[in-house]
Amino acid sequence: QKTHLKSICLQYQLYLLLSNHFFCLLKNEMGLIIFFLCAYVPKTAAGHCKWEEVLKDLEQIKTSKDIDVSLYTANTDEDVKCQEPVIRCFILETKVIFQECLIKNCSRTQDVWNIWKNGNASLENNKMNSTTPVKCKECEEYEEKNFTEFIQSFVKVIQKECK
């Protein structure tokens, strides 16, 4: 318990030291400039598209000759309010590609897995909520297309999301 008490005292002293220096920095002009630059820079660095990794992996697999499947392919011109279900459909169909790759031992199995994993993570990290209830198509309502057309449509939808 004595060690725990010392740790709390040390943390409090560190807090006082840092807060004192921080407020001193804000009292002069140069300190304010540094503060605002530091607050602004992370926002600009984080401005890249959250789908960037998915796009990279889509580029890797789009020329694959050992993936031959028909997949439900959502329309790229769907209503903006249906964007999340459209992307979800593409991610679900990526799981089908992954299963096919496991069976056929495709050369791009890891890239397909990355698309599925990163796509799910991107959807979960940034839920798109539409306030207007719109009837969006279910994935199975879309036309089945070959792998090449599927990837082209997937890329278009993701690029639209990145704008």
ABEGO torsion letter per residue (X at the ends): XAAAAAAAAAAAAAAAAAAAAAAAAAABAAAAAAAAAAAAAAAAAAABBAAAAAAAAAAAAAABAABBBBBBBBBAABBAAAAAAAAAAAAAAAAAAAAAAAAAGBAAAAAAAAAAAAAAAAAAABBBBBABBBBBBBAAABBBBBAAAAAAAAAAAAAAAAX
